[in-house]
Amino acid sequence: MTEYIMAKQNGRNIPLEDKIFGISRLANEMIAQRGKDAVINATLGSLIGDDGKLVVLSSVVEVLKNLTPIDYADYAPIGGIPEFKEAIKKAAFGNYEPKCFTEAIATPGGTGGIRNTIANYSNYGDSVLTSDWYWAPYNTIASEIGRKLTTYTLFDHSGNFNISSFREKVEELMEAQDSLVILLNTPAHNPTGYSLTLDDWELVLEVLKKAAVPGKSISLFIDVAYMDFAGDGEEYRMFIPLLDGLQENILPVIGYSASKTFTLYGMRCGAMICMTPNAEIAEEFKRVNEYSSRGSWSNCTRASQVVIAKIYASEKLLDKVNKERKSFRDMLVRRGKAFEKAAYEVGLEIVPFDAGFFASVLCENPDEVGKKLQEEGIFLVPLAKGLRISVASIKEDDCKMLPSKIIGAIK
Ligand SMILES: Cc1ncc(COP(=O)(O)O)c(C=O)c1O
């Protein structure tokens, strides 16, 4: 008997409830019964302040409040308003000015860029490559549009980026397909917090340059959703010049999200930005992705685009937003470091961590360990190979305390 009544499965595996929201619901139910102090909800992917409330940049809200009715009521062009496209390129590239051709297309959050990249740069039925630790919606997005997600092993036995596994998978897929989309979430990867080093980047690009033989192509989607909360903005953008001037059949696409950077999660704003030495490929990027946008969500929210355009039009405003964000970023970095240090002290094995909203712990039977922790009022997300901890949504003191609780539950 099929699980569906009227709906068609179409190759998808659709759960009854989203795992993360399901666990978060349990956490909220326990809060209702036992009070907030009895529960640590480290499931969510949004930054929560020490006061337990969502962090919202007041400098961004101020701009939002000053918009005109036209700014939020009118349609935006499918690809985004021109001032936004310029602003979002500056936001993504920082001080670096690419020498290649770049085109930006507005997307609803970073998610839209992932969808459009897979839709336009792979064939139906193709495999799309990412690491074995990955953000679950990558799979949802790929299966929604008739593609399969396949993975390489992110870390080797010494905890370094596993370039051999990456190379092996790229070569295997390039043998079987005439094009390949790779989703690379760095810096501050979800769910591990890992950031590729510049040495990792050199190795990755070496593999791609070799694999992209004439007649075949590779699209490298760099998901930088957490880049602006990783640490120093310029330092974490040092990989970008390496993407400038690659051979034409390798297309880097930067997936930029305004959700975290500008705390505009619910306004659904982001962009996909291509970098290519070929003007025609840039022009084609604009054409095919605008077409896909039209056929899926049409245009994106105008208000958030105007807000970002206005911020980048005023040095004073930009400075204010950057300073405000920095204070919250420092708070997040302190939490991550506190968790890492406490894990080290109690001997809890965590997956290599650098920065960002999440850290992960390797363990057997993650679902069971997760349930055990729930009995103590601790809510984490079980993944295939371990547990994800959102340091973004808990206090620094809880970050210090969690590793000993986790190790207790594992034992
Ligand atoms: C790895 C990763 N990529 C992209 C996104 C994009 O999110 P949004 O579409 O809300 O900007 C997220 C958000 O949680 C994420 O974790």
Ligand as a Chemical Component Dictionary entry (heavy atoms), coordinates in Angstrom:
data_LIG
# 
_chem_comp.id                   LIG 
_chem_comp.type                 NON-POLYMER 
_chem_comp.pdbx_formal_charge   0 
_chem_comp.three_letter_code    LIG 
# 
loop_
_chem_comp_atom.comp_id 
_chem_comp_atom.atom_id 
_chem_comp_atom.alt_atom_id 
_chem_comp_atom.type_symbol 
_chem_comp_atom.charge 
_chem_comp_atom.model_Cartn_x 
_chem_comp_atom.model_Cartn_y 
_chem_comp_atom.model_Cartn_z 
_chem_comp_atom.pdbx_ordinal 
LIG C1 C1 C 0 23.975 25.474 4.758 1  
LIG C2 C2 C 0 22.916 26.462 4.499 2  
LIG N1 N1 N 0 22.811 26.970 3.275 3  
LIG C3 C3 C 0 21.903 27.877 2.958 4  
LIG C4 C4 C 0 21.011 28.322 3.894 5  
LIG C5 C5 C 0 20.076 29.358 3.395 6  
LIG O1 O1 O 0 19.044 29.731 4.116 7  
LIG P1 P1 P 0 18.043 30.851 3.629 8  
LIG O2 O2 O 0 17.371 30.344 2.414 9  
LIG O3 O3 O 0 17.139 31.005 4.777 10 
LIG O4 O4 O 0 18.847 32.078 3.342 11 
LIG C6 C6 C 0 21.048 27.804 5.201 12 
LIG C7 C7 C 0 20.081 28.199 6.231 13 
LIG O5 O5 O 0 19.839 27.592 7.231 14 
LIG C8 C8 C 0 22.022 26.843 5.504 15 
LIG O6 O6 O 0 22.130 26.299 6.713 16 
# 
loop_
_chem_comp_bond.comp_id 
_chem_comp_bond.atom_id_1 
_chem_comp_bond.atom_id_2 
_chem_comp_bond.value_order 
_chem_comp_bond.pdbx_ordinal 
LIG C1 C2 SING 1  
LIG C2 N1 SING 2  
LIG C2 C8 DOUB 3  
LIG N1 C3 DOUB 4  
LIG C3 C4 SING 5  
LIG C4 C5 SING 6  
LIG C4 C6 DOUB 7  
LIG C5 O1 SING 8  
LIG O1 P1 SING 9  
LIG P1 O2 DOUB 10 
LIG P1 O3 SING 11 
LIG P1 O4 SING 12 
LIG C6 C7 SING 13 
LIG C6 C8 SING 14 
LIG C7 O5 DOUB 15 
LIG C8 O6 SING 16 
# 
